[in-house]
Amino acid sequence: MVGYLSEPRRSPQDLDWSKGFFLTQYALSPLVVVEGTAPALVIGNFPAGHTRYAPDPTLALVRDFGDGVLLFSHLPR
């Protein structure tokens, strides 16, 4: 299971956000992708050119795959 982090939704019906989430699920199948940062690994999906950040201070960047796709893990406690 991996978490999913992206730009905040503009509304509950935000089609751009939903498209990114579902394409991430498809690309990472058979992994289960869940919204949020609770899992040990988190995929960040940020459109290229936007600020890349982890709003959760317990996350550390593991790898930048380019095109706005990032992998985060939780910092040790």
C-alpha positions in Angstrom: 0.0 0.0 0.0 1.3 3.5 -0.9 -0.2 6.9 -0.1 -1.0 9.6 -2.6 -0.3 13.3 -2.3 -1.0 16.0 -4.8 -2.1 19.6 -5.2 -5.1 20.2 -2.9 -8.5 19.5 -4.5 -10.3 22.6 -5.6 -13.7 20.9 -5.0 -15.0 17.5 -4.2 -15.7 17.1 -8.0 -12.2 18.2 -9.1 -11.8 16.1 -12.2 -8.1 16.9 -12.7 -7.3 15.7 -9.2 -9.4 12.5 -9.7 -7.8 11.8 -13.1 -4.3 12.0 -11.5 -5.3 9.7 -8.6 -6.9 7.1 -10.9 -4.0 7.2 -13.4 -1.6 6.7 -10.5 -3.6 3.7 -9.3 -3.5 2.2 -12.8 0.2 2.8 -13.2 1.2 1.3 -9.9 -1.1 -1.8 -10.1 -1.1 -4.2 -8.3 -0.2 -1.9 -5.4 -3.1 -0.3 -3.5 -3.0 3.5 -3.7 -4.8 5.4 -0.9 -5.3 9.1 -0.5 -3.2 10.6 2.3 0.2 10.2 3.9 -0.5 7.4 6.4 1.4 4.6 4.6 5.2 4.2 4.9 5.7 5.3 1.3 3.9 8.1 -0.4 3.7 9.0 -4.1 3.6 12.8 -4.8 2.0 13.8 -8.1 2.7 17.5 -8.7 2.3 19.0 -12.2 5.6 20.0 -13.7 6.6 23.5 -12.9 4.5 23.7 -9.7 6.1 24.0 -6.3 7.2 20.5 -5.1 6.7 20.2 -1.4 5.6 17.8 1.3 3.1 19.5 3.4 3.6 16.7 6.0 6.8 17.6 7.9 7.3 13.9 8.7 8.0 13.1 5.0 11.4 13.0 3.3 12.0 13.0 -0.4 13.4 9.6 -1.5 13.5 10.0 -5.2 12.4 12.5 -7.9 11.3 10.6 -11.0 10.8 13.8 -13.1 7.6 15.3 -14.5 6.3 16.0 -11.1 6.4 12.5 -9.8 8.0 12.1 -6.4 8.5 9.3 -3.8 8.5 10.2 -0.1 9.0 8.1 3.0 8.4 8.9 6.6 11.4 10.2 8.7 12.5 8.0 11.5 11.0 8.9 14.9 
